[in-house]
């Protein structure tokens, strides 16, 4: 066999392989689980996905064809071309489209999206030469310089405006395309003013039309640029302005944890209306209030006097808002002047103390446990006290923006077991209660009440502070004056006596009315029965004061 006859097929193979390997799509690009199609520079890319992307929450929009804001690796898992161990995936960029469909596939739930400006598809990597040829021809590959990528820090957002906001916008025939664009411009400026971020405000959008349509959820876009672009891409629908139906849809589906709602964060619904709604708002507004949602109504271009006969419900403003006190309704004379009102509206939305409809005793109270650790209690009974207090704590929605729990144990001395800000979750609080060790000693309840007023509740606002005193006997000091001073400081006291605790002392400590703030049980095993009535008492007091 001649040398030429050997070299000719190898030469052809050499050019075939080098041509294949020199293409941009053959360069393996390492990515992470949240890398989006929009983050890739080439129209065709070969990416290397890490393992365990199925364990994290990835955002995927579409089925088979995915919006470019989708996670590449998440889309590959959804498509079935990538397993839990990771691996290479081919990505092909495509034009934008309408109506990306949602579906559940291979453990990944994709979401629907009405429109996006660009798309991509994913396929498995196919190697026509097989692993042996790839290895044997490795010397043919040109050395490539590794690209240094700098991961951008995520924006945390406005830490003083921790709220979840549903923007219900008008997409009806009333508003028309031109004013719809002005409405989007208003939303963009409002979102920029609010300063969204990971731990700041989150925003989602629902369009009100014949049928309400959720455009994106609270956690889809938590970075400013992504959110502003998503609003810009919203498509006008047309149809009737069924605002009441959109409010009901938002109330029932939007704020749950599966949709990205955060526990303990105030829920806000901003409803924009051009003129007046086509349907009734009364029942929808009532449902929203029952769900603890703060409804703000922004009415633009209110009906002219000659149009009033066409308005089915002239009191729709009062019926839609969270509370009819002027704070939750906002009138703007024209769509052309909406941007002048962005700052004022954003300040209202971020006035957390005024968002009364999302505040309940379960997510707003500060509760201090004052625990008798004297010798007469004993180790076994002390554990029953801790179980009782865990039952009370477990009822509340504990978070850094919700309910807060602290605990002090006392004998003649006082020991701060943990403060109101020490444990931001319910699990942390319950674990901290279990770790409390029994002190043993004398009983000085009066000094302990003063200690709580000065240390536990020192930097808290009045109207939401509750102290639960649990004791089993006579105090060696005066309880009346310390309790009176604590109550004057805005602390509501519930006294819980066990066994030999004197009723006079219990009533002297408790707030008015004495009968509903004083509890007694003969033995420690009866404490658990007091949990529901005590919680109801706390909620009743909170509602009356707030």
C-alpha positions, 0 to 999 in steps of 0.5 A: 500500500502506498503512503499516498493512499494512506494519507488521502483519507486521513487528510480528508478526515483532518479537514473534516475534524478541524472544521468541526472543532474550529466552529464557535459552537464546539467550544464548551462553555461552563455555565451555572444553573441560573445562566439564561439564554439571553446571557449567551453571546453566540447564536449557537453555543455548547454549554456545560451545565453543572450537576444538581440543577434540579435541586435548586429553583430554576426559572423556565418559560415555555415548552420546547421553545423557551423565552430567553429569560429562562435558565438554560440548564433548567430548560434542558432538564425540562426538555429531557436532554439533561439529567441530574448529573449535569453535562453538555447541552447545545443551545440555539437562539431563536426569534421572539414569539407569543404565547409561551406555554407552561408545562411540568416535565422531568420535575421542572415546572415551566411557566407561561409568558404572553410574549418575549423578544427572543427565544432558544431551543436546547438539544443534547450534544451529539458527537459523530466521531465518538470518544476514541476519535475525539481523544486521538484528535485532541492535538488538532484542537487549537488552544483557547484562552479561558474567558474570565467571567465576572459574576454581577452582584445581585441587587438587594433592593430597598431594605425599608420597603419589604413588600410584595406588590401585584400590579393589576393594569388596565388592558381593555378597549377603554384604554387603547394602545396609546394610553396602554403604552403610557401606563407601561411607562408609568409602571416602569418609573414606579418600579424604578422608584421602588427599587426592587431587589432580592430582599426589597420589594418584589413586583408581579403584573396581571392584566385586566381584560375579558379574562385576567392574565398573569404576565409574571410572578413576584419572583420572576424578576427581582433585578431592576433591569430585568423587571423594567424590560419585562414591563416594556415587553407587555402586549396590549390585550383589548376587551372589557375592563373586568377589574373585579374579576382581575382582583379576585384572580390576583387574590386567589392565586398571586400571593401564595408561596408557590407563586413567590409570596413571602411569609410575613411581608405585607401584600399590596395590590395596585389596581390601575383603572382607565375611567371606570370598570366594566364589572362590580368590585364589591365582592372582589374587594371584600375577598381581598380584605379577607386575605389581608391584602392592601388594595390601592386603586389608581384611577386615571381620567375619572368619568366626566359629568356627562359620562356618569350615567354610564358608570354602573357603580359610582362608589367603585373607588370606595369598594375597591380600596383596602380602607376608605380613608383617602390613603388607599385611593389615588386619582390622576387627571390624565395618562399624560401626567402620570409620571408626576405622581410616581414619587407620591405613590411609591411613598404610600406603598412603602409606608409599612406602618400604614398598610393596615390590611395586611397586619394581623396579630399573627404577623405583627406582634412582639411577644415576651415570655417571662418564665419562672425558673424558681426551685418550686417549679422543678425540672419536669414541670419546667419542661411543661412550661416550655412546651406551653410557650412553644404552643403559643409561639407556634401559632404566630407567623414569625419572621424579620418583618412579622411576629417576634418572640423573646424570652427571659427566665428569672429567679432572684436574678434575670437571664435574657434567654433570647431577644426579639430580634435574635431568631427570625424564623419559627423553627429558630424560636422553637429550637431556642425554647427547647434549649433553655436550661432550668435555673432554680432559685428564689422568686422575684417577679416584680424585678423581672417585669422591670427587666423585661420592660427595660431590656426586651421591649426597649426599642419597640413601638407601642400597641403590639407588645405583649408580655406573658408571665408564667409563675407558680408561686408567691413573689418575694417582691412587689409586682404592682408598681413594676407591672403598672410601669410596664403597662404605661410603657404600652406593654399588655400583660397576661399573667398565667398562674400555676399551683400556688400562685396567689390570685391577687398577684396575678390580677395585680400584674395583668392588664385590664380587663383583669378577667380576660388577662388572668389565667390559672390552672391547678397543675402544669399539665393543664397549661396546654389547654390555655394556648387557644384562649391566650392567643385569642386574647392577644389577637383581640387586644391587637385588633382593638389597638390597631 
